[in-house]
Amino acid sequence: MNKGFVEMILYLWPALLSLLLFSGCIQHEKSEESKDDATSFLYYTVNSYKQTIQILDNIGYTDEVFKKRVTKIPRVLITRISRRWGEQALNIPVEVKKSVFFRLMASGALIANEEIMNERRKLLKLSDKLRRGVVSHKERVWLQHLAKRYRVVKKRADRLTPDKLKKLISRVDIVPVSIILAQGAIESGWGTSRFAIEGNALFGQWSFSDKSLKPKGQRSHLGDYGLATFKTPLDSIRSYLLNLNTHPAYKEFRQLRSKMRARNTPLSGKELLHTLKHYSERKKEYIEDLKRIIRTNRLFWIDRAELMENRTVIIHPEA
C-alpha cells in the first residue's frame, strides 16, 4: 500500500467527514482507479465500540476467525482512539476489549511492517547496485534519506560507507507482530490509557517536546519528560518500530534479528522477545509479562500472518 495515500486519507478524511455525517454508523465508499485493490478503500464513522465490532464482523474479521489463527488479516485502520472508548473501558468485558484491540492492532502492525519491508526490498536491491557503482543520483538521494532517518548517518550528505550500509540493512527490518501486540497491550492498557486516548500513544514512548503529554506521577529527577503524541494509532506503531530499529538499547534485538535473517530463519517473537528487556525498568519481569500475554492469548501464530489484498477499511470513531 502507498504510504502517502494512507496518510492523506487518515489525516484529511476526519475533517471532511464532519461536514457530511450525522450521528450513527454511516458507510461512505470511494474507490480509486487502480489494478490493486489495496489502494481502494471504505470509510465508516462510528459512535460506539459495538459498531466497530459490527464492521469487523461484517468483513469476516470476527473474533472467532482471529482465534482460529488465520493466515490472512484484512487491511483495517482506525483514525484515532476515541474518548468514549476510554470512558466505557471499565464496563467493557475484558475479552471484548482484548478482541477489539488485537484485531485492530494486528492489522495496523502488519501495514506498518509492510511499509518497512517495501523499503527493505528496495534497500537490498540498491545496496547491490551501490557495490557495483551503478546507483543513479535519485537512488543515492533516497539511500541517504533512509540512512539519516534510521540514524546511520548524522547528515544526508555523509558518505554511506560499506559498514554503514551493513548497519542500515540490519535496521530496516520488521518486528514480529506478536511482540507489537503484547507491548501495545501492556503500554496502553488495551488502548484505554490516558495517553492512548489523548495522544494515540500505544507504546509509552518518551518525549521532551512541549507537545508531549505529562504523566501525573512525573519523576522530577528524570527531567521534564512526557509521552509522545501521534496523529493516528498507525503513526504510533510506525514510531515504535523506528525506535526499536534505531535506539542503542535494542542493539541486541537487531543483532539477533540479523543472525536469523542470515540463517534464513523466520523472524519469531518467541526467539526475539528476551532482547527487549531494556524497554522497561522492570527488565526481566517485563519480559515475563510480555511472554504471559503472548502465551495466554496464543499469539505466536500471528508472526506468520500476512495482509489481505482487500480494500482498506478505515474506521473513524466520533469523539
VOBA-1610 file (N, C-alpha, C; in pm, whole numbers, padded with zeros to 5 digits, always signed):
BEGIN
Met+00084-00120+00000Met+00000+00000+00000Met+00087+00124+00000Asn+00046+00228-00076Asn+00122+00352-00081Asn+00108+00427+00050Lys+00222+00455+00116Lys+00221+00519+00247Lys+00160+00658+00242Gly+00197+00736+00138Gly+00143+00870+00126Gly-00007+00870+00108Phe-00058+00771+00034Phe-00201+00757+00012Phe-00274+00733+00145Val-00220+00642+00225Val-00281+00612+00355Val-00281+00736+00444Glu-00168+00807+00449Glu-00159+00925+00533Glu-00259+01032+00491Met-00276+01051+00360Met-00370+01151+00311Met-00512+01119+00359Ile-00549+00992+00350Ile-00682+00952+00392Ile-00701+00969+00542Leu-00604+00921+00620Leu-00617+00927+00765Leu-00621+01069+00817Tyr-00543+01158+00757Tyr-00532+01293+00809Tyr-00643+01386+00758Leu-00683+01372+00632Leu-00778+01466+00574Leu-00923+01423+00589Trp-00943+01293+00595Trp-01081+01244+00597Trp-01161+01288+00719Pro-01109+01285+00845Pro-01190+01327+00958Pro-01249+01467+00942Ala-01173+01561+00888Ala-01223+01697+00869Ala-01335+01700+00766Leu-01317+01628+00655Leu-01421+01623+00553Leu-01545+01550+00604Leu-01520+01449+00684Leu-01628+01366+00734Leu-01724+01446+00820Ser-01671+01536+00901Ser-01753+01614+00993Ser-01853+01702+00919Leu-01826+01733+00792Leu-01917+01815+00713Leu-02030+01733+00651Leu-02010+01602+00648Leu-02101+01517+00572Leu-02190+01425+00656Leu-02144+01395+00779Leu-02210+01287+00851Leu-02297+01335+00966Phe-02399+01259+00995Phe-02477+01280+01115Phe-02453+01161+01205Ser-02513+01160+01325Ser-02482+01053+01421Ser-02528+00918+01367Gly-02461+00814+01415Gly-02490+00678+01372Gly-02372+00620+01299Cys-02388+00502+01252Cys-02280+00435+01178Cys-02314+00442+01030Ile-02242+00528+00957Ile-02271+00551+00817Ile-02153+00509+00733Gln-02178+00441+00627Gln-02070+00396+00539Gln-02057+00491+00421His-01932+00531+00394His-01904+00607+00273His-01800+00530+00195Glu-01828+00499+00074Glu-01737+00418-00008Glu-01680+00501-00120Lys-01551+00485-00140Lys-01485+00554-00251Lys-01376+00463-00303Ser-01369+00446-00430Ser-01266+00361-00489Ser-01180+00441-00584Glu-01050+00421-00574Glu-00957+00482-00667Glu-00942+00391-00789Glu-00920+00448-00904Glu-00896+00367-01022Glu-00758+00306-01013Ser-00754+00175-00995Ser-00626+00107-00977Ser-00646-00041-01003Lys-00540-00105-01046Lys-00543-00250-01063Lys-00525-00320-00929Asp-00482-00245-00829Asp-00453-00303-00697Asp-00565-00269-00601Asp-00638-00371-00554Asp-00749-00348-00463Asp-00705-00283-00333Ala-00577-00298-00298Ala-00530-00244-00171Ala-00525-00092-00172Thr-00540-00027-00290Thr-00539+00119-00296Thr-00679+00176-00306Ser-00782+00094-00293Ser-00918+00144-00282Ser-00960+00127-00137Phe-01066+00194-00097Phe-01092+00199+00046Phe-01240+00217+00078Leu-01276+00184+00199Leu-01409+00202+00254Leu-01398+00286+00381Tyr-01488+00381+00397Tyr-01488+00464+00518Tyr-01610+00433+00604Tyr-01589+00435+00733Tyr-01701+00424+00826Tyr-01678+00522+00939Thr-01785+00585+00986Thr-01778+00660+01110Thr-01863+00587+01212Val-01814+00577+01334Val-01884+00501+01437Val-01896+00585+01563Asn-01996+00556+01642Asn-02010+00625+01770Asn-02014+00530+01890Ser-01970+00406+01867Ser-01958+00311+01978Ser-01866+00197+01937Tyr-01808+00131+02037Tyr-01719+00019+02007Tyr-01798-00098+01947Lys-01929-00105+01979Lys-02011-00212+01925Lys-02025-00199+01773Gln-02031-00074+01725Gln-02037-00054+01581Gln-01905-00091+01514Thr-01795-00066+01584Thr-01665-00109+01531Thr-01660-00262+01518Ile-01707-00330+01621Ile-01713-00476+01617Ile-01800-00524+01502Gln-01913-00456+01481Gln-02004-00493+01373Gln-01936-00482+01237Ile-01858-00375+01218Ile-01787-00356+01092Ile-01684-00468+01072Leu-01608-00497+01178Leu-01508-00604+01168Leu-01574-00738+01138Asp-01686-00764+01204Asp-01758-00890+01180Asp-01813-00897+01038Asn-01862-00783+00988Asn-01923-00780+00855Asn-01822-00808+00744Ile-01696-00777+00768Ile-01594-00805+00665Ile-01529-00942+00688Gly-01587-01018+00783Gly-01538-01153+00809Gly-01422-01160+00905Tyr-01391-01047+00968Tyr-01277-01041+01062Tyr-01332-01054+01204Thr-01394-01168+01232Thr-01459-01191+01360Thr-01359-01237+01466Asp-01402-01233+01590Asp-01319-01281+01699Asp-01288-01430+01681Glu-01388-01503+01636Glu-01371-01647+01616Glu-01267-01675+01508Val-01273-01599+01399Val-01178-01616+01289Val-01036-01583+01337Phe-01023-01474+01413Phe-00892-01434+01463Phe-00832-01545+01551Lys-00914-01603+01637Lys-00865-01706+01728Lys-00834-01838+01657Lys-00884-01853+01536Lys-00854-01974+01459Lys-00718-01964+01390Arg-00647-01853+01415Arg-00511-01836+01362Arg-00510-01830+01210Val-00585-01733+01157Val-00593-01717+01012Val-00457-01672+00957Thr-00433-01704+00832Thr-00306-01666+00771Thr-00315-01530+00701Lys-00438-01483+00677Lys-00459-01355+00609Lys-00540-01261+00698Ile-00487-01141+00718Ile-00551-01039+00800Ile-00597-00925+00710Pro-00723-00882+00720Pro-00770-00772+00635Pro-00706-00639+00673Arg-00701-00550+00576Arg-00645-00417+00598Arg-00750-00329+00665Val-00727-00296+00792Val-00819-00212+00868Val-00737-00106+00941Leu-00777+00019+00929Leu-00710+00128+01001Leu-00813+00209+01078Ile-00773+00254+01197Ile-00859+00339+01278Ile-00794+00477+01286Thr-00873+00583+01268Thr-00816+00717+01259Thr-00772+00772+01394Arg-00834+00724+01501Arg-00797+00770+01635Arg-00860+00679+01739Ile-00816+00695+01863Ile-00877+00623+01975Ile-00970+00723+02044Ser-01096+00692+02048Ser-01194+00790+02096Ser-01197+00799+02248Arg-01237+00916+02295Arg-01253+00936+02439Arg-01362+00845+02495Arg-01463+00818+02412Arg-01572+00732+02456Arg-01521+00592+02491Trp-01424+00542+02412Trp-01366+00410+02439Trp-01304+00408+02578Gly-01233+00515+02614Gly-01172+00523+02745Gly-01274+00533+02856Glu-01381+00607+02831Glu-01485+00625+02933Glu-01561+00495+02958Gln-01578+00416+02853Gln-01655+00292+02865Gln-01570+00172+02905Ala-01439+00193+02909Ala-01346+00081+02928Ala-01377-00005+03051Leu-01412+00059+03162Leu-01437-00016+03286Leu-01559-00106+03275Asn-01650-00072+03185Asn-01773-00150+03173Asn-01770-00247+03054Ile-01660-00247+02981Ile-01646-00339+02868Ile-01582-00468+02917Pro-01641-00583+02890Pro-01579-00710+02932Pro-01436-00720+02879Val-01348-00774+02962Val-01206-00783+02926Val-01186-00855+02793Glu-01258-00964+02772Glu-01241-01042+02649Glu-01281-00962+02526Val-01384-00877+02541Val-01427-00794+02429Val-01322-00687+02401Lys-01269-00627+02508Lys-01165-00525+02496Lys-01044-00582+02422Lys-01003-00699+02464Lys-00887-00764+02404Lys-00912-00798+02258Ser-01032-00844+02228Ser-01065-00884+02092Ser-01058-00766+01996Val-01118-00653+02036Val-01115-00533+01951Val-00972-00484+01935Phe-00900-00479+02046Phe-00762-00431+02044Phe-00674-00517+01954Phe-00679-00647+01971Phe-00593-00736+01893Phe-00623-00729+01743Arg-00751-00727+01708Arg-00785-00726+01566Arg-00740-00597+01497Leu-00765-00483+01563Leu-00725-00355+01504Leu-00573-00340+01505Met-00509-00379+01615Met-00365-00365+01627Met-00291-00457+01530Ala-00342-00578+01513Ala-00277-00673+01422Ala-00274-00619+01280Ser-00384-00563+01236Ser-00389-00507+01101Ser-00295-00388+01088Gly-00299-00297+01186Gly-00211-00181+01183Gly-00064-00221+01185Ala-00031-00321+01266Ala+00108-00367+01276Ala+00156-00425+01144Leu+00070-00503+01079Leu+00108-00562+00951Leu+00123-00456+00842Ile+00039-00354+00847Ile+00051-00245+00749Ile+00182-00170+00769Ala+00217-00141+00896Ala+00343-00071+00926Ala+00462-00158+00887Asn+00455-00287+00914Asn+00563-00378+00874Asn+00574-00388+00722Glu+00461-00383+00653Glu+00463-00389+00508Glu+00539-00269+00450Glu+00518-00152+00509Glu+00589-00033+00465Glu+00740-00051+00480Ile+00779-00109+00594Ile+00922-00132+00618Ile+00977-00235+00520Met+00902-00341+00495Met+00950-00444+00402Met+00966-00389+00260Asn+00877-00298+00221Asn+00891-00236+00090Asn+01021-00157+00083Glu+01053-00085+00191Glu+01180-00012+00197Glu+01299-00107+00199Arg+01286-00217+00272Arg+01396-00313+00282Arg+01426-00377+00146Arg+01323-00414+00074Arg+01345-00475-00058Arg+01416-00378-00151Lys+01373-00252-00148Lys+01438-00151-00231Lys+01582-00129-00187Leu+01604-00127-00054Leu+01737-00108+00002Leu+01830-00221-00041Leu+01786-00345-00033Leu+01868-00459-00071Leu+01903-00454-00220Lys+01806-00412-00300Lys+01830-00402-00444Lys+01934-00293-00473Leu+01920-00179-00405Leu+02013-00067-00429Leu+02150-00092-00367Ser+02154-00170-00259Ser+02284-00198-00197Ser+02373-00276-00292Asp+02312-00366-00368Asp+02388-00441-00468Asp+02437-00348-00580Lys+02351-00257-00622Lys+02389-00161-00726Lys+02497-00066-00675Leu+02488-00031-00545Leu+02586+00059-00485Leu+02724-00005-00485Arg+02731-00133-00454Arg+02859-00205-00453Arg+02921-00210-00593Arg+02833-00213-00695Arg+02881-00219-00833Arg+02900-00080-00894Gly+02866+00023-00814Gly+02886+00160-00859Gly+02794+00204-00970Val+02670+00150-00972Val+02577+00185-01080Val+02449+00249-01026Val+02458+00312-00909Val+02341+00377-00849Val+02322+00516-00910Ser+02199+00548-00944Ser+02169+00679-01001Ser+02168+00785-00891His+02169+00911-00930His+02165+01021-00833His+02037+01014-00750Lys+01925+00988-00814Lys+01797+00978-00743Lys+01798+00865-00641Glu+01855+00752-00680Glu+01862+00637-00589Glu+01956+00667-00472Arg+02065+00736-00500Arg+02160+00770-00395Arg+02097+00866-00293Val+02019+00961-00342Val+01949+01055-00253Val+01852+00979-00163Trp+01779+00882-00222Trp+01685+00801-00143Trp+01759+00724-00033Leu+01873+00665-00067Leu+01952+00591+00031Leu+01999+00682+00144Gln+02043+00804+00110Gln+02092+00896+00212Gln+01979+00940+00306His+01860+00963+00250His+01744+00999+00333His+01711+00885+00429Leu+01712+00763+00376Leu+01682+00645+00458Leu+01787+00629+00568Ala+01913+00646+00535Ala+02021+00630+00632Ala+02010+00734+00744Lys+01968+00855+00710Lys+01953+00957+00813Lys+01834+00926+00903Arg+01723+00882+00842Arg+01604+00850+00923Arg+01632+00735+01018Tyr+01714+00641+00975Tyr+01747+00527+01060Tyr+01875+00551+01142Arg+01919+00675+01146Arg+02029+00721+01231Arg+02160+00647+01207Val+02182+00616+01083Val+02310+00555+01043Val+02410+00664+01008Val+02359+00775+00954Val+02441+00893+00929Val+02375+01012+00999Lys+02455+01112+01034Lys+02400+01231+01102Lys+02346+01332+01003Lys+02410+01339+00887Lys+02367+01432+00783Lys+02347+01356+00652Arg+02252+01402+00572Arg+02226+01333+00446Arg+02346+01337+00352Ala+02432+01434+00373Ala+02550+01444+00287Ala+02661+01349+00327Asp+02651+01286+00446Asp+02755+01195+00492Asp+02765+01073+00400Arg+02886+01027+00382Arg+02910+00912+00294Arg+02856+00783+00356Leu+02788+00704+00273Leu+02734+00576+00318Leu+02839+00469+00290Thr+02926+00447+00388Thr+03035+00351+00374Thr+02980+00208+00376Pro+03059+00109+00335Pro+03013-00031+00340Pro+02966-00072+00480Asp+03037-00029+00585Asp+02996-00063+00721Asp+02863+00002+00757Lys+02846+00126+00715Lys+02720+00195+00744Lys+02605+00135+00665Leu+02634+00092+00544Leu+02532+00026+00463Leu+02487-00104+00529Lys+02583-00178+00582Lys+02552-00302+00653Lys+02465-00275+00775Lys+02500-00168+00847Lys+02421-00130+00965Lys+02279-00090+00924Leu+02268-00018+00813Leu+02137+00025+00766Leu+02049-00094+00732Ile+02107-00192+00666Ile+02031-00313+00630Ile+01983-00385+00756Ser+02064-00385+00860Ser+02024-00451+00985Ser+01912-00376+01057Arg+01898-00248+01026Arg+01798-00166+01094Arg+01665-00160+01020Val+01670-00161+00889Val+01546-00153+00810Val+01487-00293+00799Asp+01411-00329+00899Asp+01352-00463+00903Asp+01231-00462+00996Ile+01149-00564+00985Ile+01023-00568+01058Ile+01041-00618+01202Val+00935-00603+01280Val+00928-00655+01416Val+00814-00757+01419Pro+00836-00876+01476Pro+00728-00975+01481Pro+00601-00917+01543Val+00489-00946+01480Val+00362-00887+01521Val+00323-00927+01662Ser+00360-01047+01706Ser+00327-01090+01841Ser+00389-00997+01944Ile+00510-00949+01918Ile+00576-00855+02008Ile+00503-00721+02007Ile+00466-00674+01888Ile+00396-00546+01876Ile+00266-00549+01955Leu+00190-00657+01941Leu+00062-00669+02010Leu+00080-00674+02162Ala+00177-00753+02207Ala+00199-00767+02351Ala+00246-00637+02415Gln+00341-00568+02351Gln+00389-00443+02407Gln+00282-00335+02402Gly+00206-00330+02294Gly+00098-00234+02284Gly-00006-00256+02392Ala-00037-00382+02420Ala-00136-00414+02523Ala-00091-00366+02661Ile+00034-00393+02694Ile+00087-00354+02825Ile+00100-00202+02836Glu+00160-00140+02735Glu+00192+00002+02743Glu+00067+00091+02734Ser-00039+00043+02671Ser-00159+00127+02654Ser-00280+00077+02731Gly-00265-00033+02806Gly-00381-00087+02878Gly-00492-00125+02782Trp-00456-00200+02677Trp-00551-00241+02573Trp-00611-00119+02504Gly-00530-00014+02490Gly-00576+00105+02420Gly-00667+00194+02501Thr-00668+00178+02634Thr-00761+00256+02717Thr-00690+00356+02808Ser-00558+00365+02803Ser-00486+00456+02892Ser-00511+00602+02852Arg-00483+00693+02943Arg-00500+00836+02915Arg-00415+00877+02795Phe-00295+00824+02787Phe-00204+00860+02679Phe-00254+00807+02544Ala-00317+00690+02545Ala-00375+00635+02422Ala-00494+00720+02378Ile-00578+00757+02472Ile-00698+00834+02440Ile-00665+00976+02395Glu-00575+01042+02466Glu-00545+01182+02437Glu-00440+01201+02328Gly-00358+01100+02306Gly-00250+01119+02208Gly-00224+01003+02115Asn-00319+00906+02107Asn-00298+00788+02023Asn-00166+00719+02052Ala-00117+00732+02176Ala+00013+00677+02216Ala-00006+00535+02269Leu+00048+00439+02196Leu+00025+00298+02230Leu+00145+00229+02293Phe+00262+00294+02291Phe+00382+00224+02335Phe+00464+00298+02440Gly+00407+00399+02502Gly+00475+00468+02612Gly+00608+00529+02576Gln+00620+00584+02457Gln+00748+00642+02414Gln+00768+00781+02475Trp+00883+00800+02536Trp+00914+00927+02600Trp+00940+01037+02498Ser+00912+01160+02541Ser+00939+01276+02458Ser+00964+01396+02549Phe+01056+01482+02508Phe+01084+01604+02583Phe+01028+01726+02509Ser+00937+01701+02416Ser+00874+01808+02341Ser+00769+01879+02426Asp+00743+02005+02392Asp+00640+02081+02461Asp+00501+02022+02436Lys+00489+01946+02327Lys+00360+01888+02291Lys+00336+01753+02357Ser+00433+01703+02431Ser+00417+01571+02493Ser+00317+01576+02607Leu+00257+01461+02637Leu+00163+01451+02748Leu+00240+01420+02876Lys+00219+01502+02979Lys+00293+01484+03103Lys+00222+01382+03194Pro+00295+01283+03244Pro+00235+01188+03338Pro+00203+01255+03470Lys+00098+01210+03536Lys+00059+01271+03664Lys+00164+01245+03771Gly+00229+01130+03764Gly+00332+01097+03863Gly+00471+01117+03806Gln+00494+01231+03743Gln+00623+01256+03678Gln+00738+01253+03779Arg+00845+01182+03742Arg+00962+01172+03830Arg+01059+01284+03795Ser+01067+01383+03883Ser+01140+01506+03856Ser+01289+01482+03827His+01348+01378+03887His+01491+01354+03867His+01524+01307+03725Leu+01420+01272+03649Leu+01442+01227+03512Leu+01422+01340+03411Gly+01392+01460+03459Gly+01377+01574+03370Gly+01232+01602+03336Asp+01211+01701+03250Asp+01077+01743+03212Asp+01027+01659+03094Tyr+01009+01531+03118Tyr+00971+01440+03011Tyr+00818+01424+03004Gly+00775+01370+02894Gly+00635+01335+02877Gly+00627+01219+02781Leu+00509+01188+02735Leu+00491+01081+02637Leu+00456+01142+02502Ala+00519+01089+02400Ala+00498+01139+02264Ala+00353+01118+02221Thr+00299+01212+02145Thr+00164+01201+02092Thr+00169+01185+01941Phe+00061+01130+01884Phe+00060+01098+01742Phe-00075+01134+01680Lys-00073+01161+01550Lys-00197+01196+01480Lys-00291+01077+01469Thr-00233+00958+01453Thr-00313+00837+01438Thr-00246+00722+01511Pro-00321+00616+01544Pro-00258+00497+01601Pro-00151+00436+01510Leu-00171+00443+01379Leu-00071+00390+01286Leu+00061+00465+01300Asp+00054+00596+01320Asp+00176+00674+01341Asp+00249+00630+01468Ser+00172+00594+01570Ser+00232+00545+01694Ser+00308+00415+01670Ile+00248+00325+01591Ile+00314+00199+01559Ile+00441+00224+01478Arg+00432+00313+01380Arg+00549+00345+01298Arg+00664+00398+01384Ser+00631+00489+01475Ser+00734+00548+01561Ser+00797+00444+01652Tyr+00716+00356+01705Tyr+00765+00248+01792Tyr+00860+00155+01716Leu+00825+00121+01593Leu+00912+00034+01512Leu+01045+00103+01482Leu+01038+00232+01452Leu+01161+00307+01426Leu+01247+00313+01552Asn+01184+00323+01668Asn+01256+00324+01795Asn+01332+00193+01816Leu+01265+00080+01796Leu+01331-00050+01812Leu+01442-00067+01709Asn+01425-00006+01594Asn+01522-00023+01486Asn+01639+00074+01492Thr+01638+00167+01586Thr+01745+00267+01591Thr+01807+00288+01728His+01732+00271+01836His+01783+00306+01969His+01893+00209+02014Pro+01999+00261+02076Pro+02110+00174+02123Pro+02064+00066+02221Ala+01957+00093+02295Ala+01909-00004+02394Ala+01863-00135+02331Tyr+01831-00131+02200Tyr+01777-00250+02134Tyr+01874-00308+02031Lys+02001-00282+02054Lys+02105-00334+01965Lys+02104-00486+01963Glu+02086-00547+02079Glu+02083-00694+02088Glu+01968-00750+02005Phe+01854-00683+02008Phe+01739-00724+01928Phe+01774-00726+01780Arg+01836-00618+01733Arg+01870-00607+01591Arg+01977-00707+01550Gln+02072-00731+01641Gln+02179-00827+01609Gln+02124-00968+01594Leu+02037-01009+01685Leu+01979-01142+01677Leu+01889-01154+01554Arg+01815-01049+01525Arg+01729-01050+01406Arg+01813-01066+01279Ser+01928-00997+01273Ser+02017-01009+01157Ser+02071-01151+01143Lys+02103-01213+01256Lys+02152-01352+01253Lys+02044-01446+01202Met+01920-01420+01243Met+01810-01503+01194Met+01792-01485+01044Arg+01808-01363+00997Arg+01799-01337+00853Arg+01910-01411+00778Ala+02031-01407+00834Ala+02146-01472+00769Ala+02126-01624+00761Arg+02057-01680+00861Arg+02029-01824+00862Arg+01902-01858+00785Asn+01838-01753+00730Asn+01710-01771+00660Asn+01604-01831+00751Thr+01608-01788+00879Thr+01513-01834+00979Thr+01398-01734+00991Pro+01272-01779+00988Pro+01159-01686+01003Pro+01171-01607+01134Leu+01143-01478+01128Leu+01150-01395+01249Leu+01038-01435+01344Ser+01076-01457+01468Ser+00982-01508+01568Ser+00986-01425+01694Gly+00869-01384+01741Gly+00862-01311+01867Gly+00915-01394+01983Lys+00892-01523+01977Lys+00938-01612+02083Lys+01089-01610+02095Glu+01159-01601+01983Glu+01305-01601+01984Glu+01363-01463+02017Leu+01292-01358+01981Leu+01347-01223+01994Leu+01304-01149+02121Leu+01203-01199+02187Leu+01141-01126+02298Leu+01239-01090+02409His+01327-01182+02445His+01416-01160+02559His+01516-01047+02537Thr+01532-01004+02412Thr+01629-00898+02383Thr+01574-00758+02413Leu+01448-00750+02452Leu+01385-00619+02475Leu+01373-00584+02623Lys+01459-00641+02704Lys+01449-00619+02849Lys+01472-00474+02890His+01539-00396+02804His+01566-00257+02839His+01450-00164+02804Tyr+01341-00220+02753Tyr+01225-00135+02721Tyr+01160-00083+02848Ser+01176-00157+02955Ser+01114-00120+03083Ser+01216-00131+03196Glu+01197-00048+03298Glu+01283-00056+03416Glu+01264-00187+03489Arg+01154-00256+03459Arg+01124-00382+03527Arg+01200-00500+03466Lys+01269-00474+03354Lys+01358-00570+03289Lys+01296-00710+03275Lys+01347-00807+03351Lys+01306-00946+03336Lys+01157-00966+03366Glu+01106-00894+03466Glu+00964-00905+03500Glu+00878-00858+03382Tyr+00924-00753+03315Tyr+00852-00700+03199Tyr+00848-00804+03087Ile+00961-00869+03062Ile+00967-00973+02959Ile+00873-01088+02993Glu+00869-01124+03119Glu+00779-01232+03162Glu+00634-01194+03139Asp+00600-01066+03161Asp+00464-01019+03136Asp+00430-01028+02987Leu+00527-00991+02903Leu+00505-01000+02758Leu+00484-01145+02716Lys+00567-01233+02769Lys+00553-01376+02738Lys+00415-01427+02780Arg+00371-01381+02897Arg+00242-01426+02950Arg+00127-01383+02859Ile+00132-01260+02811Ile+00027-01211+02722Ile+00025-01291+02592Ile+00142-01314+02536Ile+00151-01389+02410Ile+00106-01534+02430Arg+00151-01593+02539Arg+00116-01734+02565Arg-00033-01748+02597Thr-00085-01663+02686Thr-00225-01672+02728Thr-00321-01650+02612Asn-00284-01558+02525Asn-00372-01526+02412Asn-00333-01599+02284Arg-00234-01687+02295Arg-00192-01772+02182Arg-00164-01689+02057Leu-00067-01599+02070Leu-00040-01503+01963Leu+00079-01536+01874Phe+00154-01640+01906Phe+00275-01667+01827Phe+00244-01692+01679Trp+00126-01743+01649Trp+00089-01772+01510Trp+00089-01648+01423Ile+00061-01533+01485Ile+00042-01412+01405Ile+00172-01362+01342Asp+00286-01412+01388Asp+00413-01376+01325Asp+00421-01426+01181Arg+00337-01522+01147Arg+00337-01579+01011Arg+00222-01525+00926Ala+00138-01440+00985Ala+00022-01387+00913Ala+00064-01283+00810Glu-00019-01266+00708Glu+00004-01168+00603Glu-00122-01085+00582Leu-00107-00974+00511Leu-00221-00888+00482Leu-00298-00939+00361Met-00430-00923+00368Met-00512-00949+00251Met-00497-00836+00152Glu-00526-00863+00027Glu-00528-00757-00075Glu-00671-00705-00091Asn-00733-00672+00022Asn-00869-00620+00020Asn-00869-00468+00015Arg-00985-00410-00008Arg-00997-00266+00004Arg-00974-00228+00150Thr-00897-00125+00171Thr-00866-00084+00308Thr-00993-00031+00374Val-01021-00080+00494Val-01134-00031+00574Val-01082+00071+00673Ile-01133+00193+00666Ile-01092+00300+00757Ile-01207+00333+00849Ile-01184+00319+00978Ile-01287+00343+01079Ile-01256+00473+01152His-01351+00564+01152His-01335+00693+01218His-01429+00703+01337Pro-01377+00681+01461Pro-01462+00693+01579Pro-01493+00840+01609Glu-01620+00867+01637Glu-01657+01001+01681Glu-01601+01023+01820Ala-01591+01149+01861Ala-01531+01181+01991Ala-01604+01115+02107
//
